[in-house]
Amino acid sequence: MSGLGDRTLPPGRPVLASGPTAPPLERVRRRSGPSLIDRQATILADPGVLRREAHEPEYMILVAVVALSAIGMLMVYAASAIPSYAQSQNTFELLAPQVLAGLVGLAAMIFFMRLDYRYLRVVSLPLALLAIAMLVIVLVPVGPLKALSVVHNNAARWIHLGPLPDVAPAEIAKLALVVYLAHWLAARGTQIRSFANGVIPFGVIVLPFLVLVVRQPDLGTTAILVIIAFTLFFAAGARLLHALLALVIGGAAGLFAMLDLGLYPLQRIQCFLDPWADAQNTCYQTVKGLEAISAGGLFGTGLGNAKVFVPYDVNDFVFSVIAQELGLVGGAVVIALFALLAYAGVRTAIRAPDTFGGLVAAGITAWLCFQAFINVGVAVAVVPVTGITLPFVSAGGSSLTVSLAAVGILLSISRETVERGWTSASADSGRGYGRTHIPGFRRGPSAPG
């Protein structure tokens, strides 16, 4: 862990904070206190702390995200303009909320990009508790909470906040899980390699998120939460056997939950195995998605000129719309942009200046890119229908806003990356962070003595 503001320069770029007497670096590194917040406040106030100047953010991340968001706005309008006009004489009925969510998300992205990401450690626990409370609210629509829960297609996934747009707590839960797990794993150090002190407490933290999301029901988001948890657990240095065990247990719990939810998860699996077995009923959406992709050809049918109608074309199956109206070329561009985001995100995680930053970057990258992979996989029928959005592209205010906020945190970390990452954190450096599976955290000859 690194205290707030404890950002040490690589060799050759030291900048001492102003002060009449600057103590040696060893004094800062050996500083300890009764609590995390006290240590952070002390380090921030110390005029002798070595601080590293932040450079420009990772522009590959910025370019990929802005391009994907622009494509998303374009495709939401192209797919919804005519149906919206036929229903309400308003071609911007779906686009306007998406634009508003994008502006809010852009403001959040800029805010978090300029904010020192280490401050998130202070609010990580309150953020996790808030996410759990919101997940509980949508499942317990009784008394005064009944007016807050919104149920659509037998799924309780949204909270209604009066004149404001509905909020999906599961989207907030993804970000909350990334931040809190990164903080907890960074504070644990090598203890996570122990089954009793690592695996069991890890499961206790993750289980409430999985149980509450799967009961909505939202199996797609549950899968994303499992991927986030596994990525962070492994990257933090857990034993591979323990990480695989946690993944197997999570998968088994998800399978049990699917059986408990009734027939619809099994029907989705059957459609995945043979979409044309019930093409006019249960598998109608999957078949139409495949027909839309095949109709696009190489360059597509043109914006707004779709030949095949796909249910939920602006949400779950927006990639089918892209492939139909922009063709194979358009679909390849979207996939390439996510590949660029994955590359830049992994590079940011490897070069992060401390363990917490590296884990947050790894978690956000895994979340956004694996969710994109699953969404595209659903459209091309290589993954069962899950009901999750394509980040930055699908219509969905909560998804777009939270995803952009997460990118802002990723950009904040990228502003402090170093070529050969190492950590000099006073509270973390003695806990064996050289054993993490993120290469940038290995202490080498470039680290100060």
N, C-alpha and C positions, 0 to 999 in steps of 0.2 A: 504494500500500500504506500502511496505517497501522500503526504499531507497536502492540504490545499495550498497551492502556490509553490510546493517543493519541486520545482522543475530545474534540474541541473543541466548546465551547458555541456555539450560534448567538448573534448579537449580542443584547446585553441580558440574557444569562443566564450570565455568566462566574462560575466558581467556582474559585478558586485553591487548589491543594493546600497543606497546611500546610508551613511552612518559614521559616527566618529571613530568607533572601534569595531571592526568587523572580526568576529570570532572565526577560528579555523573551521573547515568543513567537518572535521571529526566531531566537533561539539554539536553541530546540527544533526549529524547522522546518529549520534548516541542519545539524542534527546528522547525522553519518554515521559508519559504523563498518565494520569489516572483514567482518562477516557479519550476516545477518538476525537470528539469535538474540541476538548481542551488542547490536545496535541496540535490539531489543525490550527486553532486560533493562535497558539503560541508560536508556531512556525511562521504563520502569516505576519505576525507582529515583529518577528526577529529581524533587525536590519542587516544581519550578517548572512542571511540565506542566499545562496547562489541561485539566481533565476535565469532561465534560458529564454531568450527572445522568441516570441512566436513568429513563424514565417507565414507565407500565404497558404491557404487551404489546398487540399488536393483537388485540382481542377477537373480531373477525370471523373471524380464522383459528382461534382457539380454539373458538368456537361451531361453526363448520363441521366441524372435525375431530372434536370430541366427538360431535356429532350423527351424523356418518357412522359412527363407530366403534360407537355404540349401535345404529344401524340394522343394521350388519354383524353384531353379536352376535345380534340378534333374528332376522335372516334365516338365519344359519347354524343356529340352533337349530330354526327352523321347517322348514327343508329337510332336516335330518339326524336329527331326533328319532325319527321312526317307523322309517326304515331302520336306524338304529343300534340301536334296541330289538329289531328283528327279527333282527339279526345277533349282538348281544352282550348283550342285555337291559340296555343302558345308554344312556339317552337323551342323556346328556351326553358321549358318547364324542368327538365333534368339538368340542363347545362348550367343554369344560374346557380343552384346550390353547389354544384361541383366547382365553379369558379370561386364562389365565396369560401368554400373549404380550402381551395388552393391558396387563396390570399392569406387566410389565417395560418395555414401551414407554412407559407413562405415567411411570414413574420416570425413564426416559431422557429423556423430553420435559421434565420438570421440571428435571432436572439441566442439560441443555443450555440451557434457557431462562434459568437463573440464571447460567450461565457466560458470561464474555466470549468472544464467538465468535471473536475474533482469535487466541485460543490455538490454534485449529484450524490456523493457518498453520504452527505448529511441528510438528504431527503429520501434516500433509498428505501428505508423502512416505512416511513409514512406513505410513500407512493405505492408500495406493495400492499399495505393495509387498505388504502383507498381503493385499489383495483379489486381486492377481494370483497370489500364491502359493496362495490357496484355490481360485481358478479352475483352476490347474494340477493341484492335488491330485485334483479330481473327474474329471479327464481322464486321469490317469496312475495307475490303480489297480494298482500293482505293489508287491511287497515289503510293508513295514509299512503303506504307504498304502492297500493294497487294502481293509482293514477300514474305512477312513474313507469311501470313496466309496459312494454309494447310487444305484443305477440303477433307474428306474421308467419303464415304457413306452418302453424303449430310449433314455431320456434320462438322462444323468449330471449331475444338477443339485444334489445335496445332499451334505453331509458329516455323517456319523454320529459323535456325540461321546458315546458311552456312554449313561448314563442321561438325558442332556440331550436336548431335542428336536433333530431334524435341522435343520441350518443350510443355507440357500441362498446360496452365495457371490455369485451374481449380484445379489442385493439389496444386499449390502454394497458391491459394485462400483459400483452407481449412486451411492451417497453418496460413496464414495471418489473417483470421477471428478469429481463436482461440486466437492468441496473442493479437490482438487489442481489441477484446471484453473483454478478461480477464483484460487488462489494464484499459479500460473504465469503466467496472463494479467495479473494485477495487477502482478507483478514485471517483465513484459516491456514494458509500456507501449506506446508507439507502434511498437515493433519488430514487433508482430504485423501491421502493415500491409505488411511486407516479405514477399515470397514465400519468400526463402531463410531469413530469420530468424524468420518467423512461421508460414507455412503448413506448411513441411516439418517443423520441430520439433513443431508441433501434431499433425500426422499420426503422427509417431513415438510420441507419448504415447498417443494414442487407439487406434491400431491393435492393440496387444496385448490391450486389453479386448475389442475387437470380435471378434478372431480366436478368443480363448478362449471367449467366450460363444456364438458361432455354432457352434462345434464340439461343444457339449454335446448336441444342438443346441437353441438357444433363440432363434428368430428374433424373437419378440416383444420380449424384453429387448434384443436387438441393435438393434432399431428405436428403443427408448427411449434407449439410449446414444448413438445417432446424433443424436437430437433434442436431448439434453442438450448434446452437444459443439457442435452447430451454434448453439444458442441462446447459449451462453457465448461462442463465437468471434465471433458477430455483435455481441452486446451489449458486448463488450470493445472494439469499435471496428475490427474487421477490415474490409477492403474487401469490399463486397458481392459482387464478382466472385469473390474468393478464397473467401468463405464458400459461395457457390453451387457453386464448383468442388469444394470439400471435400465438400459434400452429394452431388453427382453421383458423385464417386469412391467415397464410402461406399455409396451406393445400388448402384453397379455391382459393388462388391466383395460386397455382400450378395446380389445376384442370382447372381453366380458361385458363392458359397457354397451357395445354394439348389440350384443345378443339381448341385453336387458331393455334396449330401446324399441324392440319390435322388429318388423319385417323390412323397414325401409333401408337399413344398412346392407342387409343381405340382397335386396333387390338391386342396389347399386353395384355390388360385387358381381351379380349375375349379368348386369348390363355391360360391365367391364369385360367379362369373359366372352360374351356373345351379344353385341349390341343389337343385332337384327333378330334376336329371338322374340322380342316384344317391341318392335320398332314403332308401333302406333300407340303405345301406352307407356309402360314404365321406362323404356329406353328411347323415347321420342326425342328428348333433348340431346342425347349423345349422338344419335343418328343425324339429326339436323345439323349439329356442329360439324360432323364429318362431311356432310354434303356441302355446307357453306365453304369449307376449306378447299374442297375439290373444285368448286365453282370458280374460285379466284384465279386459278392458273398461275402464270408467272408474274403478271403485273396487275392483276385484280380487275374487278368490274367497274371501279371508279367510286369515289366518295359519294355516299348516299344512294348508290345504285345497286343495292343488294338484290340478288336473285333468290336467295333462300332465307327465310325468316327463322331465326334461332331464339327460343325462349331464353329470357334473362341475358340477352345479347350485350347489354351494357355492364353486366356484373360478372357472373361466373364465366361466361363464354365470350368475353370481349375479344379474346385472341382469334376466335372464329370470324368475327367481324373484320378484324385487321387482315387476316389471311384472305378473306373473300374480296374486300374492297381495295386492298393494297397489294394483294397477291403474295407470292412466295418471297418477293423482294422485301415487301413491307414487314412480313413476319420475321424474316432474317434480320432486319434492322433492329427490331424490338429485342430479339434474342441476343444480338451482338451488344446492345446497350446494357443489358443485364449482365452479360459476361464481362464487360468493361467495369461495371460496378463491383462485381465479385472480385476481379483482379485488384482494383484499387482499394477495396475494403480489406482484403487479406493483407495487402502490402502495408496498409495503415496499422493493422493489428500487429504485424511483425515488427514494425518500426516504432511502435508506441513508446513513450518515455517511461511508462511504469506498468505494473501488472494490471491494475484496475482499468487503465485506458485500453490496454491490449485486449482484455476480456470483453469490455463493452463493445469495442470495434468488431471483434470476432462474432459476438452475439448478434449485433445489428446486421452484419453482413450475411450471416447464416439465415437469419429470419427473413430478410427481404428477398434474397436470391433463391432460397429453397421454396419460399411461397410462390415466387414467379415460376419456378420449375414445375411445381405441382399444378398451378393453374394452367400452364401451357400443356402439361401432360394430360390434364382432364380434357382439354379441347381436342387433342389428337388421339384420345382414347387409349393412352398408355398408363393412365392412373384412374382409379374409380372417381366418380363425381364426388367432390368434397364440399363445394359451396364456398370457397374462399376467393378473394379478389386478386386481380393482377395488380401488384403494388404500383401506385402512381398512375395507372391507366384506367382501371375499372371505376365505374361510378360508385361513390361511397364516400361521404364526407369525413367520417371518423377515420377510415382507412387512410385517406389522402393526408389529412392533417397530422395524424400521429406518425405516419411514415416520413413526412417531411421534417417533423420535429426530431425524429430519430436520426435522419441524415444530418441535421444540424449538429447533433452530438458527435457524429462520426467526423464531420468537418472540423469540429473543435479539437478532436484528438489529432487529426491530420495536420493541424497547424503546429504541432509540437513534435512531429516525428523526427527521428534521427536515423542516420545510415546504419549504425551498429548499436541497436537498442540495448540499454541497460538501466537498472534502477538503483538509486541511491537513497531510497525512502528510509527515513529514520525508524519507522515502526514495522516495515515489512522486510527490510534487507536482510535481517537475521533469521528469516523463517524459510529459507531455502527456495526462493522463487526461481533459482536457476534450473529447477526441475520441471518447470512448465513446458508444455509442448509448443509454445510460441517461441521460435528461435530468437527473436529480438530481445527476449528477456534474459538471455544467458549472459552472466557477467563475464567480461573478457578483459584483456589488457587495457582497453580504453576506459574502463571504469576507474574513478579516483580511488586511491587507497584509503 
